[in-house]
Amino acid sequence: MDDLVIGADGLARCGWGAGTPDYARYHDEEWGRVLHGDDALFERMTLEAFQSGLSWLTILRKRPAFRLAFDEFRIEAVAGYGEADVDRLLTDAGIVRNRAKIEAAIGNARAAQAVPGGLSALLWSFAPPPRPTRPGSFAEVPALTEASTAMAKALKRQGFRFVGPTTGYALMQATGMVDDHLAGCHVAAAAGPVVGLTS
């Protein structure tokens, strides 16, 4: 995969975002865009956890079914799930049927309810300062950082599961806590000043 790819529409995209129409939409409209709100961030956290070991494309294509199955990722609703809901989710062919991840999602909703100030404020407290320049290639984009490691440790202390440093960094990228669109990407050009890491 090339670092930057020119699409049929003539727009330059980060290479991963040019693979399929689903990826292109996600790359152009969501990835790296600032996202706040407890339920919205709970959704992204949960989907990143379900993605572990799978293609993100699988999760994108299943997201409507995930939203339906998990009450639109409303923390209050998911926190109230019991064993009958676990059984229901394990029989839902529209989602990823993994008991450990399903149980983690429910446990994480309960943990989110107990976070002083809310989940969004906690996660954003780990957003790093802006980097001076955008990455020029994927080789400059880390898999995890000190900030994502600190976030993962804080979440673990709060009782969250399936949110390690690598998943944490993916969450940061997905929700605009860092902006890893490559220099030359059309989204980067439209976004203006970068937000991300200095190292």
Salt bridges, closest charged atoms under 4 A:
ASP9 OD2 - ARG13 NH2 2.68
ASP22 OD1 - ARG25 NH2 3.29
ASP22 OD2 - ARG61 NH2 3.18
ASP28 OD2 - ARG13 NH2 2.77
ASP28 OD1 - HIS27 ND1 2.77
ASP28 OD1 - HIS186 NE2 3.06
GLU30 OE1 - ARG44 NH2 2.70
GLU30 OE2 - ARG63 NH2 2.57
GLU43 OE2 - ARG67 NE 2.77
ASP71 OD1 - ARG74 NH2 3.80
GLU83 OE2 - ARG99 NH1 3.29
ASP85 OD1 - ARG88 NH2 3.26
ASP87 OD1 - ARG99 NH2 3.97
GLU103 OE2 - ARG99 NH1 3.15
ASP179 OD2 - ARG134 NH2 3.00
ASP180 OD1 - ARG131 NH2 2.40
